[in-house]
Amino acid sequence: MKCDICKTNETKYKCPKCRSIKYCSVACYKNHSLDNCTSDSQNASVEMVQNTQLYPTEDTIPPEKLNLLCYDTHLKELVSNSYLQKIMEKIDNSTNPNEELEKAMIEPMFEEFARRCIDIVRSENSN
């Protein structure tokens, strides 16, 4: 896929703010951030959470619990790790994300990330 900004290079990243634009470099990200990206990451995460609630199942996590992920310091530290980011990017860009997710779960860092997410959304004091 080509970069949504420069339309030349292969895309490598997805905007962490709006989650809709894919870009190839820091320069393209800055260009997008300055010109087009109006939602902040908090609004984008709330919007994504709301979209997942259209067809809830018994496994659907309530939005207020999902939003707790945005505030966890340890989780923020984990996702700032470039190795974990590469694993998550591979899952996100895969044509078979379930297969990539299975591969990722054998990686200790990804497993720690997944467990932390589960611990946060299952915590009783977040009700």
N, CA, C and O atoms as CSV, one atom per row, in Angstrom:
chain,resi,resn,atom,element,x,y,z
A,1,MET,N,N,0.849,-1.181,0.000
A,1,MET,CA,C,0.000,0.000,0.000
A,1,MET,C,C,0.893,1.243,0.000
A,1,MET,O,O,1.942,1.270,0.644
A,2,LYS,N,N,0.464,2.254,-0.724
A,2,LYS,CA,C,1.207,3.506,-0.809
A,2,LYS,C,C,0.812,4.437,0.327
A,2,LYS,O,O,-0.305,4.385,0.841
A,3,CYS,N,N,1.748,5.280,0.702
A,3,CYS,CA,C,1.549,6.280,1.747
A,3,CYS,C,C,0.384,7.195,1.375
A,3,CYS,O,O,0.295,7.666,0.241
A,4,ASP,N,N,-0.506,7.443,2.332
A,4,ASP,CA,C,-1.658,8.315,2.082
A,4,ASP,C,C,-1.252,9.783,1.939
A,4,ASP,O,O,-2.029,10.593,1.434
A,5,ILE,N,N,-0.055,10.124,2.373
A,5,ILE,CA,C,0.387,11.516,2.334
A,5,ILE,C,C,1.166,11.812,1.057
A,5,ILE,O,O,0.766,12.663,0.263
A,6,CYS,N,N,2.290,11.098,0.861
A,6,CYS,CA,C,3.140,11.392,-0.306
A,6,CYS,C,C,2.731,10.605,-1.552
A,6,CYS,O,O,3.113,10.962,-2.667
A,7,LYS,N,N,1.965,9.548,-1.365
A,7,LYS,CA,C,1.487,8.697,-2.463
A,7,LYS,C,C,2.619,8.045,-3.258
A,7,LYS,O,O,2.409,7.594,-4.384
A,8,THR,N,N,3.827,7.994,-2.669
A,8,THR,CA,C,4.985,7.458,-3.369
A,8,THR,C,C,5.528,6.204,-2.702
A,8,THR,O,O,5.611,5.144,-3.323
A,9,ASN,N,N,5.892,6.332,-1.449
A,9,ASN,CA,C,6.534,5.235,-0.719
A,9,ASN,C,C,5.517,4.258,-0.150
A,9,ASN,O,O,4.332,4.560,-0.014
A,10,GLU,N,N,6.025,3.076,0.177
A,10,GLU,CA,C,5.182,2.061,0.799
A,10,GLU,C,C,4.837,2.491,2.229
A,10,GLU,O,O,5.693,2.998,2.954
A,11,THR,N,N,3.593,2.285,2.623
A,11,THR,CA,C,3.159,2.673,3.964
A,11,THR,C,C,3.763,1.750,5.006
A,11,THR,O,O,3.903,0.546,4.787
A,12,LYS,N,N,4.124,2.344,6.164
A,12,LYS,CA,C,4.708,1.564,7.252
A,12,LYS,C,C,3.952,1.753,8.553
A,12,LYS,O,O,4.016,0.896,9.435
A,13,TYR,N,N,3.237,2.863,8.688
A,13,TYR,CA,C,2.624,3.227,9.964
A,13,TYR,C,C,1.190,3.699,9.771
A,13,TYR,O,O,0.765,4.036,8.666
A,14,LYS,N,N,0.457,3.713,10.885
A,14,LYS,CA,C,-0.900,4.255,10.896
A,14,LYS,C,C,-0.926,5.375,11.928
A,14,LYS,O,O,-0.359,5.233,13.012
A,15,CYS,N,N,-1.577,6.481,11.601
A,15,CYS,CA,C,-1.620,7.630,12.499
A,15,CYS,C,C,-2.191,7.217,13.862
A,15,CYS,O,O,-3.288,6.663,13.929
A,16,PRO,N,N,-1.452,7.483,14.945
A,16,PRO,CA,C,-1.942,7.107,16.269
A,16,PRO,C,C,-3.074,8.007,16.767
A,16,PRO,O,O,-3.754,7.682,17.740
A,17,LYS,N,N,-3.264,9.127,16.098
A,17,LYS,CA,C,-4.322,10.050,16.523
A,17,LYS,C,C,-5.656,9.685,15.890
A,17,LYS,O,O,-6.624,9.398,16.593
A,18,CYS,N,N,-5.707,9.695,14.566
A,18,CYS,CA,C,-6.993,9.443,13.905
A,18,CYS,C,C,-7.162,7.977,13.494
A,18,CYS,O,O,-8.279,7.537,13.221
A,19,ARG,N,N,-6.063,7.220,13.448
A,19,ARG,CA,C,-6.067,5.797,13.097
A,19,ARG,C,C,-6.609,5.525,11.694
A,19,ARG,O,O,-6.902,4.376,11.361
A,20,SER,N,N,-6.746,6.561,10.871
A,20,SER,CA,C,-7.282,6.320,9.540
A,20,SER,C,C,-6.251,6.547,8.437
A,20,SER,O,O,-6.384,5.981,7.352
A,21,ILE,N,N,-5.246,7.346,8.687
A,21,ILE,CA,C,-4.246,7.671,7.676
A,21,ILE,C,C,-3.020,6.790,7.863
A,21,ILE,O,O,-2.517,6.624,8.975
A,22,LYS,N,N,-2.547,6.225,6.750
A,22,LYS,CA,C,-1.310,5.444,6.786
A,22,LYS,C,C,-0.216,6.280,6.139
A,22,LYS,O,O,-0.446,6.961,5.140
A,23,TYR,N,N,0.991,6.221,6.729
A,23,TYR,CA,C,2.087,7.043,6.240
A,23,TYR,C,C,3.389,6.251,6.238
A,23,TYR,O,O,3.458,5.148,6.780
A,24,CYS,N,N,4.438,6.836,5.611
A,24,CYS,CA,C,5.690,6.114,5.424
A,24,CYS,C,C,6.849,6.649,6.243
A,24,CYS,O,O,7.831,5.935,6.449
A,25,SER,N,N,6.762,7.886,6.717
A,25,SER,CA,C,7.932,8.489,7.359
A,25,SER,C,C,7.512,9.543,8.376
A,25,SER,O,O,6.342,9.916,8.463
A,26,VAL,N,N,8.488,10.011,9.139
A,26,VAL,CA,C,8.235,11.080,10.106
A,26,VAL,C,C,7.771,12.340,9.381
A,26,VAL,O,O,6.863,13.033,9.839
A,27,ALA,N,N,8.403,12.627,8.249
A,27,ALA,CA,C,8.026,13.824,7.489
A,27,ALA,C,C,6.554,13.769,7.060
A,27,ALA,O,O,5.838,14.763,7.177
A,28,CYS,N,N,6.113,12.632,6.574
A,28,CYS,CA,C,4.707,12.501,6.158
A,28,CYS,C,C,3.781,12.570,7.369
A,28,CYS,O,O,2.702,13.158,7.291
A,29,TYR,N,N,4.195,11.975,8.485
A,29,TYR,CA,C,3.377,12.051,9.701
A,29,TYR,C,C,3.218,13.498,10.148
A,29,TYR,O,O,2.114,13.937,10.470
A,30,LYS,N,N,4.333,14.241,10.165
A,30,LYS,CA,C,4.266,15.649,10.574
A,30,LYS,C,C,3.379,16.443,9.619
A,30,LYS,O,O,2.599,17.294,10.045
A,31,ASN,N,N,3.505,16.162,8.343
A,31,ASN,CA,C,2.681,16.838,7.338
A,31,ASN,C,C,1.204,16.565,7.594
A,31,ASN,O,O,0.379,17.478,7.554
A,32,HIS,N,N,0.879,15.316,7.854
A,32,HIS,CA,C,-0.506,14.936,8.159
A,32,HIS,C,C,-0.981,15.593,9.450
A,32,HIS,O,O,-2.090,16.123,9.504
A,33,SER,N,N,-0.160,15.562,10.476
A,33,SER,CA,C,-0.536,16.126,11.782
A,33,SER,C,C,-0.802,17.615,11.694
A,33,SER,O,O,-1.731,18.123,12.321
A,34,LEU,N,N,0.010,18.314,10.920
A,34,LEU,CA,C,-0.142,19.766,10.799
A,34,LEU,C,C,-1.351,20.149,9.959
A,34,LEU,O,O,-2.034,21.130,10.256
A,35,ASP,N,N,-1.615,19.382,8.920
A,35,ASP,CA,C,-2.641,19.785,7.964
A,35,ASP,C,C,-4.005,19.136,8.150
A,35,ASP,O,O,-5.034,19.799,8.019
A,36,ASN,N,N,-4.015,17.839,8.457
A,36,ASN,CA,C,-5.275,17.110,8.348
A,36,ASN,C,C,-5.822,16.513,9.627
A,36,ASN,O,O,-7.038,16.402,9.787
A,37,CYS,N,N,-4.965,16.135,10.519
A,37,CYS,CA,C,-5.390,15.349,11.667
A,37,CYS,C,C,-5.970,16.252,12.743
A,37,CYS,O,O,-5.254,17.041,13.360
A,38,THR,N,N,-7.270,16.130,12.961
A,38,THR,CA,C,-7.921,16.996,13.941
A,38,THR,C,C,-8.301,16.283,15.214
A,38,THR,O,O,-8.531,16.939,16.230
A,39,SER,N,N,-8.378,14.950,15.202
A,39,SER,CA,C,-8.759,14.305,16.449
A,39,SER,C,C,-7.541,13.959,17.262
A,39,SER,O,O,-6.518,13.530,16.729
A,40,ASP,N,N,-7.662,14.149,18.566
A,40,ASP,CA,C,-6.561,13.750,19.429
A,40,ASP,C,C,-6.698,12.262,19.731
A,40,ASP,O,O,-7.740,11.663,19.464
A,41,SER,N,N,-5.658,11.675,20.280
A,41,SER,CA,C,-5.664,10.223,20.487
A,41,SER,C,C,-6.757,9.784,21.439
A,41,SER,O,O,-7.297,8.689,21.282
A,42,GLN,N,N,-7.100,10.604,22.421
A,42,GLN,CA,C,-8.155,10.255,23.363
A,42,GLN,C,C,-9.505,10.153,22.644
A,42,GLN,O,O,-10.252,9.195,22.843
A,43,ASN,N,N,-9.808,11.154,21.807
A,43,ASN,CA,C,-11.069,11.125,21.063
A,43,ASN,C,C,-11.106,9.958,20.092
A,43,ASN,O,O,-12.143,9.318,19.919
A,44,ALA,N,N,-9.966,9.679,19.455
A,44,ALA,CA,C,-9.917,8.570,18.507
A,44,ALA,C,C,-10.165,7.247,19.212
A,44,ALA,O,O,-10.877,6.390,18.689
A,45,SER,N,N,-9.583,7.070,20.399
A,45,SER,CA,C,-9.787,5.801,21.098
A,45,SER,C,C,-11.229,5.661,21.560
A,45,SER,O,O,-11.792,4.568,21.498
A,46,VAL,N,N,-11.831,6.745,22.019
A,46,VAL,CA,C,-13.233,6.695,22.434
A,46,VAL,C,C,-14.123,6.386,21.240
A,46,VAL,O,O,-15.075,5.614,21.352
A,47,GLU,N,N,-13.811,6.990,20.094
A,47,GLU,CA,C,-14.597,6.740,18.884
A,47,GLU,C,C,-14.482,5.280,18.463
A,47,GLU,O,O,-15.482,4.669,18.088
A,48,MET,N,N,-13.265,4.704,18.518
A,48,MET,CA,C,-13.092,3.298,18.174
A,48,MET,C,C,-13.879,2.413,19.122
A,48,MET,O,O,-14.518,1.452,18.694
A,49,VAL,N,N,-13.834,2.730,20.399
A,49,VAL,CA,C,-14.574,1.956,21.394
A,49,VAL,C,C,-16.063,2.017,21.095
A,49,VAL,O,O,-16.752,0.999,21.154
A,50,GLN,N,N,-16.559,3.194,20.778
A,50,GLN,CA,C,-17.984,3.326,20.483
A,50,GLN,C,C,-18.366,2.519,19.257
A,50,GLN,O,O,-19.446,1.928,19.224
A,51,ASN,N,N,-17.501,2.480,18.245
A,51,ASN,CA,C,-17.793,1.713,17.044
A,51,ASN,C,C,-17.854,0.224,17.313
A,51,ASN,O,O,-18.582,-0.489,16.621
A,52,THR,N,N,-17.114,-0.272,18.296
A,52,THR,CA,C,-17.133,-1.697,18.586
A,52,THR,C,C,-18.418,-2.103,19.306
A,52,THR,O,O,-18.704,-3.294,19.434
A,53,GLN,N,N,-19.182,-1.140,19.768
A,53,GLN,CA,C,-20.393,-1.436,20.524
A,53,GLN,C,C,-21.633,-1.580,19.638
A,53,GLN,O,O,-22.725,-1.814,20.157
A,54,LEU,N,N,-21.494,-1.446,18.323
A,54,LEU,CA,C,-22.648,-1.555,17.437
A,54,LEU,C,C,-23.302,-2.929,17.501
A,54,LEU,O,O,-24.527,-3.045,17.460
A,55,TYR,N,N,-22.486,-3.958,17.599
A,55,TYR,CA,C,-22.986,-5.325,17.627
A,55,TYR,C,C,-22.360,-6.073,18.801
A,55,TYR,O,O,-21.535,-6.965,18.601
A,56,PRO,N,N,-22.746,-5.714,20.017
A,56,PRO,CA,C,-22.110,-6.337,21.185
A,56,PRO,C,C,-22.447,-7.823,21.297
A,56,PRO,O,O,-23.519,-8.276,20.896
A,57,THR,N,N,-21.492,-8.558,21.857
A,57,THR,CA,C,-21.682,-9.980,22.150
A,57,THR,C,C,-21.431,-10.174,23.635
A,57,THR,O,O,-21.181,-9.208,24.355
A,58,GLU,N,N,-21.494,-11.402,24.094
A,58,GLU,CA,C,-21.220,-11.667,25.509
A,58,GLU,C,C,-19.766,-11.377,25.857
A,58,GLU,O,O,-19.437,-11.199,27.030
A,59,ASP,N,N,-18.883,-11.326,24.847
A,59,ASP,CA,C,-17.469,-11.039,25.070
A,59,ASP,C,C,-17.113,-9.557,24.918
A,59,ASP,O,O,-15.963,-9.168,25.126
A,60,THR,N,N,-18.090,-8.742,24.559
A,60,THR,CA,C,-17.824,-7.320,24.357
A,60,THR,C,C,-17.477,-6.650,25.683
A,60,THR,O,O,-18.169,-6.826,26.686
A,61,ILE,N,N,-16.398,-5.884,25.665
A,61,ILE,CA,C,-15.940,-5.168,26.862
A,61,ILE,C,C,-16.574,-3.782,26.854
A,61,ILE,O,O,-16.529,-3.093,25.835
A,62,PRO,N,N,-17.161,-3.364,27.968
A,62,PRO,CA,C,-17.805,-2.047,28.024
A,62,PRO,C,C,-16.809,-0.919,27.715
A,62,PRO,O,O,-15.641,-1.010,28.094
A,63,PRO,N,N,-17.253,0.124,27.040
A,63,PRO,CA,C,-16.362,1.225,26.649
A,63,PRO,C,C,-15.615,1.853,27.817
A,63,PRO,O,O,-14.445,2.212,27.681
A,64,GLU,N,N,-16.272,1.990,28.957
A,64,GLU,CA,C,-15.598,2.627,30.094
A,64,GLU,C,C,-14.396,1.807,30.568
A,64,GLU,O,O,-13.417,2.364,31.064
A,65,LYS,N,N,-14.474,0.491,30.415
A,65,LYS,CA,C,-13.328,-0.361,30.784
A,65,LYS,C,C,-12.239,-0.287,29.718
A,65,LYS,O,O,-11.055,-0.237,30.049
A,66,LEU,N,N,-12.623,-0.280,28.454
A,66,LEU,CA,C,-11.631,-0.159,27.386
A,66,LEU,C,C,-10.887,1.166,27.470
A,66,LEU,O,O,-9.683,1.227,27.217
A,67,ASN,N,N,-11.598,2.214,27.821
A,67,ASN,CA,C,-10.962,3.528,27.915
A,67,ASN,C,C,-9.924,3.593,29.025
A,67,ASN,O,O,-9.053,4.463,28.998
A,68,LEU,N,N,-9.996,2.692,30.002
A,68,LEU,CA,C,-8.993,2.648,31.066
A,68,LEU,C,C,-7.595,2.330,30.516
A,68,LEU,O,O,-6.584,2.683,31.124
A,69,LEU,N,N,-7.555,1.671,29.377
A,69,LEU,CA,C,-6.272,1.331,28.757
A,69,LEU,C,C,-5.464,2.592,28.437
A,69,LEU,O,O,-4.233,2.565,28.454
A,70,CYS,N,N,-6.148,3.678,28.150
A,70,CYS,CA,C,-5.474,4.933,27.785
A,70,CYS,C,C,-4.705,5.545,28.947
A,70,CYS,O,O,-3.801,6.350,28.725
A,71,TYR,N,N,-5.040,5.188,30.162
A,71,TYR,CA,C,-4.496,5.857,31.337
A,71,TYR,C,C,-3.471,5.034,32.117
A,71,TYR,O,O,-2.903,5.530,33.090
A,72,ASP,N,N,-3.229,3.804,31.714
A,72,ASP,CA,C,-2.331,2.944,32.470
A,72,ASP,C,C,-0.868,3.236,32.123
A,72,ASP,O,O,-0.458,3.099,30.970
A,73,THR,N,N,-0.100,3.631,33.111
A,73,THR,CA,C,1.299,4.003,32.918
A,73,THR,C,C,2.134,2.831,32.412
A,73,THR,O,O,2.931,2.991,31.487
A,74,HIS,N,N,1.957,1.662,33.009
A,74,HIS,CA,C,2.741,0.497,32.586
A,74,HIS,C,C,2.424,0.126,31.137
A,74,HIS,O,O,3.324,-0.223,30.373
A,75,LEU,N,N,1.173,0.198,30.768
A,75,LEU,CA,C,0.778,-0.107,29.397
A,75,LEU,C,C,1.407,0.900,28.427
A,75,LEU,O,O,1.867,0.519,27.350
A,76,LYS,N,N,1.428,2.173,28.804
A,76,LYS,CA,C,2.068,3.195,27.964
A,76,LYS,C,C,3.550,2.903,27.779
A,76,LYS,O,O,4.091,3.088,26.688
A,77,GLU,N,N,4.209,2.445,28.844
A,77,GLU,CA,C,5.629,2.087,28.748
A,77,GLU,C,C,5.822,0.917,27.788
A,77,GLU,O,O,6.742,0.918,26.971
A,78,LEU,N,N,4.955,-0.065,27.894
A,78,LEU,CA,C,5.067,-1.229,27.013
A,78,LEU,C,C,4.901,-0.834,25.544
A,78,LEU,O,O,5.699,-1.237,24.698
A,79,VAL,N,N,3.880,-0.056,25.245
A,79,VAL,CA,C,3.622,0.275,23.837
A,79,VAL,C,C,4.634,1.273,23.271
A,79,VAL,O,O,4.661,1.499,22.062
A,80,SER,N,N,5.457,1.865,24.121
A,80,SER,CA,C,6.505,2.752,23.609
A,80,SER,C,C,7.725,1.947,23.132
A,80,SER,O,O,8.637,2.514,22.531
A,81,ASN,N,N,7.748,0.646,23.390
A,81,ASN,CA,C,8.849,-0.213,22.972
A,81,ASN,C,C,8.766,-0.485,21.469
A,81,ASN,O,O,7.737,-0.945,20.976
A,82,SER,N,N,9.838,-0.204,20.751
A,82,SER,CA,C,9.827,-0.351,19.289
A,82,SER,C,C,9.629,-1.803,18.844
A,82,SER,O,O,9.018,-2.051,17.805
A,83,TYR,N,N,10.136,-2.754,19.615
A,83,TYR,CA,C,9.949,-4.164,19.255
A,83,TYR,C,C,8.468,-4.545,19.323
A,83,TYR,O,O,7.944,-5.202,18.423
A,84,LEU,N,N,7.807,-4.126,20.396
A,84,LEU,CA,C,6.373,-4.401,20.529
A,84,LEU,C,C,5.591,-3.680,19.429
A,84,LEU,O,O,4.637,-4.236,18.886
A,85,GLN,N,N,5.981,-2.470,19.104
A,85,GLN,CA,C,5.321,-1.727,18.031
A,85,GLN,C,C,5.410,-2.471,16.704
A,85,GLN,O,O,4.447,-2.502,15.938
A,86,LYS,N,N,6.570,-3.070,16.434
A,86,LYS,CA,C,6.741,-3.824,15.191
A,86,LYS,C,C,5.841,-5.057,15.163
A,86,LYS,O,O,5.268,-5.395,14.127
A,87,ILE,N,N,5.724,-5.715,16.294
A,87,ILE,CA,C,4.838,-6.884,16.379
A,87,ILE,C,C,3.392,-6.453,16.110
A,87,ILE,O,O,2.675,-7.095,15.344
A,88,MET,N,N,2.982,-5.369,16.746
A,88,MET,CA,C,1.612,-4.894,16.583
A,88,MET,C,C,1.358,-4.386,15.167
A,88,MET,O,O,0.269,-4.572,14.623
A,89,GLU,N,N,2.350,-3.754,14.580
A,89,GLU,CA,C,2.227,-3.291,13.191
A,89,GLU,C,C,2.058,-4.479,12.249
A,89,GLU,O,O,1.265,-4.432,11.308
A,90,LYS,N,N,2.808,-5.534,12.512
A,90,LYS,CA,C,2.707,-6.736,11.677
A,90,LYS,C,C,1.305,-7.332,11.755
A,90,LYS,O,O,0.752,-7.757,10.741
A,91,ILE,N,N,0.733,-7.363,12.950
A,91,ILE,CA,C,-0.635,-7.862,13.125
A,91,ILE,C,C,-1.616,-6.957,12.392
A,91,ILE,O,O,-2.491,-7.426,11.663
A,92,ASP,N,N,-1.457,-5.653,12.597
A,92,ASP,CA,C,-2.369,-4.666,12.020
A,92,ASP,C,C,-2.358,-4.684,10.494
A,92,ASP,O,O,-3.398,-4.488,9.866
A,93,ASN,N,N,-1.202,-4.916,9.899
A,93,ASN,CA,C,-1.079,-4.879,8.439
A,93,ASN,C,C,-1.232,-6.240,7.775
A,93,ASN,O,O,-1.158,-6.347,6.551
A,94,SER,N,N,-1.443,-7.264,8.563
A,94,SER,CA,C,-1.505,-8.616,8.024
A,94,SER,C,C,-2.825,-8.901,7.312
A,94,SER,O,O,-3.879,-8.373,7.665
A,95,THR,N,N,-2.725,-9.747,6.306
A,95,THR,CA,C,-3.951,-10.222,5.647
A,95,THR,C,C,-4.585,-11.349,6.464
A,95,THR,O,O,-5.737,-11.722,6.242
A,96,ASN,N,N,-3.805,-11.887,7.417
A,96,ASN,CA,C,-4.301,-12.933,8.309
A,96,ASN,C,C,-3.934,-12.555,9.749
A,96,ASN,O,O,-3.029,-13.150,10.333
A,97,PRO,N,N,-4.635,-11.563,10.323
A,97,PRO,CA,C,-4.263,-11.077,11.656
A,97,PRO,C,C,-4.364,-12.128,12.760
A,97,PRO,O,O,-3.589,-12.081,13.715
A,98,ASN,N,N,-5.290,-13.066,12.657
A,98,ASN,CA,C,-5.398,-14.113,13.686
A,98,ASN,C,C,-4.140,-14.970,13.736
A,98,ASN,O,O,-3.672,-15.331,14.816
A,99,GLU,N,N,-3.602,-15.290,12.584
A,99,GLU,CA,C,-2.364,-16.070,12.527
A,99,GLU,C,C,-1.198,-15.275,13.124
A,99,GLU,O,O,-0.387,-15.819,13.874
A,100,GLU,N,N,-1.124,-13.997,12.787
A,100,GLU,CA,C,-0.057,-13.141,13.337
A,100,GLU,C,C,-0.211,-12.974,14.847
A,100,GLU,O,O,0.780,-12.898,15.574
A,101,LEU,N,N,-1.445,-12.917,15.308
A,101,LEU,CA,C,-1.700,-12.796,16.744
A,101,LEU,C,C,-1.222,-14.045,17.477
A,101,LEU,O,O,-0.632,-13.948,18.553
A,102,GLU,N,N,-1.472,-15.201,16.904
A,102,GLU,CA,C,-0.990,-16.451,17.506
A,102,GLU,C,C,0.530,-16.468,17.594
A,102,GLU,O,O,1.090,-16.889,18.606
A,103,LYS,N,N,1.202,-16.011,16.536
A,103,LYS,CA,C,2.662,-15.938,16.544
A,103,LYS,C,C,3.139,-14.953,17.605
A,103,LYS,O,O,4.121,-15.209,18.302
A,104,ALA,N,N,2.447,-13.833,17.722
A,104,ALA,CA,C,2.846,-12.791,18.675
A,104,ALA,C,C,2.736,-13.278,20.113
A,104,ALA,O,O,3.527,-12.874,20.966
A,105,MET,N,N,1.782,-14.128,20.385
A,105,MET,CA,C,1.558,-14.576,21.764
A,105,MET,C,C,2.708,-15.417,22.322
A,105,MET,O,O,2.765,-15.638,23.531
A,106,ILE,N,N,3.614,-15.884,21.482
A,106,ILE,CA,C,4.775,-16.602,22.011
A,106,ILE,C,C,5.917,-15.638,22.359
A,106,ILE,O,O,6.922,-16.045,22.942
A,107,GLU,N,N,5.758,-14.379,22.003
A,107,GLU,CA,C,6.748,-13.349,22.335
A,107,GLU,C,C,6.470,-12.835,23.746
A,107,GLU,O,O,5.366,-12.357,24.011
A,108,PRO,N,N,7.436,-12.920,24.656
A,108,PRO,CA,C,7.203,-12.492,26.043
A,108,PRO,C,C,6.685,-11.056,26.181
A,108,PRO,O,O,5.816,-10.787,27.011
A,109,MET,N,N,7.209,-10.147,25.379
A,109,MET,CA,C,6.779,-8.752,25.494
A,109,MET,C,C,5.317,-8.591,25.072
A,109,MET,O,O,4.557,-7.870,25.719
A,110,PHE,N,N,4.928,-9.263,23.988
A,110,PHE,CA,C,3.539,-9.170,23.547
A,110,PHE,C,C,2.612,-9.839,24.552
A,110,PHE,O,O,1.514,-9.352,24.819
A,111,GLU,N,N,3.064,-10.958,25.105
A,111,GLU,CA,C,2.253,-11.645,26.114
A,111,GLU,C,C,2.055,-10.737,27.337
A,111,GLU,O,O,0.960,-10.672,27.894
A,112,GLU,N,N,3.112,-10.045,27.745
A,112,GLU,CA,C,2.994,-9.113,28.870
A,112,GLU,C,C,2.000,-7.993,28.547
A,112,GLU,O,O,1.183,-7.613,29.386
A,113,PHE,N,N,2.081,-7.473,27.327
A,113,PHE,CA,C,1.148,-6.444,26.862
A,113,PHE,C,C,-0.293,-6.957,26.915
A,113,PHE,O,O,-1.177,-6.286,27.448
A,114,ALA,N,N,-0.522,-8.140,26.364
A,114,ALA,CA,C,-1.868,-8.712,26.328
A,114,ALA,C,C,-2.399,-8.957,27.739
A,114,ALA,O,O,-3.556,-8.656,28.034
A,115,ARG,N,N,-1.561,-9.499,28.596
A,115,ARG,CA,C,-1.982,-9.752,29.988
A,115,ARG,C,C,-2.305,-8.459,30.722
A,115,ARG,O,O,-3.261,-8.397,31.496
A,116,ARG,N,N,-1.509,-7.432,30.478
A,116,ARG,CA,C,-1.770,-6.142,31.133
A,116,ARG,C,C,-3.118,-5.585,30.670
A,116,ARG,O,O,-3.891,-5.080,31.483
A,117,CYS,N,N,-3.396,-5.674,29.394
A,117,CYS,CA,C,-4.692,-5.212,28.871
A,117,CYS,C,C,-5.841,-5.966,29.540
A,117,CYS,O,O,-6.828,-5.366,29.966
A,118,ILE,N,N,-5.699,-7.268,29.624
A,118,ILE,CA,C,-6.741,-8.096,30.251
A,118,ILE,C,C,-6.907,-7.735,31.718
A,118,ILE,O,O,-8.030,-7.608,32.205
A,119,ASP,N,N,-5.790,-7.568,32.426
A,119,ASP,CA,C,-5.866,-7.200,33.845
A,119,ASP,C,C,-6.606,-5.874,34.039
A,119,ASP,O,O,-7.398,-5.725,34.969
A,120,ILE,N,N,-6.342,-4.928,33.163
A,120,ILE,CA,C,-6.973,-3.606,33.284
A,120,ILE,C,C,-8.481,-3.697,33.065
A,120,ILE,O,O,-9.253,-3.147,33.851
A,121,VAL,N,N,-8.903,-4.377,32.018
A,121,VAL,CA,C,-10.338,-4.423,31.728
A,121,VAL,C,C,-11.103,-5.355,32.670
A,121,VAL,O,O,-12.323,-5.251,32.799
A,122,ARG,N,N,-10.385,-6.259,33.321
A,122,ARG,CA,C,-11.054,-7.153,34.294
A,122,ARG,C,C,-11.063,-6.608,35.717
A,122,ARG,O,O,-11.767,-7.137,36.578
A,123,SER,N,N,-10.286,-5.551,35.973
A,123,SER,CA,C,-10.144,-5.068,37.346
A,123,SER,C,C,-11.489,-4.640,37.916
A,123,SER,O,O,-12.267,-3.951,37.256
A,124,GLU,N,N,-11.747,-5.053,39.137
A,124,GLU,CA,C,-13.021,-4.764,39.808
A,124,GLU,C,C,-13.150,-3.303,40.203
A,124,GLU,O,O,-14.255,-2.761,40.217
A,125,ASN,N,N,-12.024,-2.651,40.526
A,125,ASN,CA,C,-12.111,-1.258,40.987
A,125,ASN,C,C,-12.344,-0.280,39.852
A,125,ASN,O,O,-12.395,0.928,40.083
A,126,SER,N,N,-12.487,-0.779,38.619
A,126,SER,CA,C,-12.750,0.119,37.490
A,126,SER,C,C,-14.241,0.256,37.197
A,126,SER,O,O,-14.623,0.924,36.237
A,127,ASN,N,N,-15.076,-0.364,38.005
A,127,ASN,CA,C,-16.536,-0.286,37.781
A,127,ASN,C,C,-17.081,1.080,38.101
A,127,ASN,O,O,-18.282,1.313,37.967
